[in-house]
Structure formats: C-alpha cells, structure tokens
C-alpha cells in the first residue's frame, strides 16, 4: 500500500524549466487554482504523456 500525501501537504516538481506546485486538500489536489481528482491527471496536464502521478511527484 502506497502512502498518500495528507491534506495540507504541498508537492513541488520542476519540469522542463518550470516549477509546478500542487496543494493537497481534502479528496483532491489543486494546481494553479484548479482542482484535480488525481496526481496522475496533473502529471498528464504537465507532461502531455501518461505517467503515474505519485511516481512523477516522487512519492
């Protein structure tokens, strides 16, 4: 079982010269003020490719 980040956590990932900041809130993630249901959806948005969201963020 993989550990999930707790609400209040902040995930930071540098990708292609840009820093992405994701806030963990109850039952979702927020990046640039937009809510996402999963880290995988955020990784897809950032990279344009299918990634494991937790792996992309180093969890």
N, C-alpha and C positions, 0 to 999 in steps of 0.2 A: 504494500500500500504506500502510495506516494504522499508526502506531506503537502498540504495545501497552504498557500500563504493566508495569514489571518487578516481580517478586516483591520484597516489602519496601516497595513504594510505598503511600501512603495517599491516598485520594481523599476530598475533603470537599465536600459540596453542601448549601447551605441551601435549603429548600423549605417554603413556607407556614409560616414561623416556627419550623421545626425543623431542626436540624443533623444530617446523616447522614454517618457516617464508614464508609468501606469500605477494608478492608485487602486488598492484593493478595498472594496466596500462590500457590504452585506449582499451576498448572492450575485455579485458581478464585479467587473473591472471597468475603470474609467481611464480613457486616454484622450487628451485634448478636449475634455469636457463631454465626450461621447461615451455612453455606456456600451459595454460588450459583455456577452454571456460567457465568453471563454478566452483564455490566453491564446488558444490556437487561432481564433478569429482575429485577434490582434496581430499575431505573427504573420498571418496571411495578408492582412492590410499593409503591414510594414514591408514585407519582402515580395509579395506577389506570388509566393510559392507555398505549397503545403509543408508546414513544419509542425512538430509537436510544440505547442505553446510553452509548456513547462520546460522543455529542453531548450527552446530558443532563449528563454529568460534565465537559464542556468539553475533551475530547481530540480 
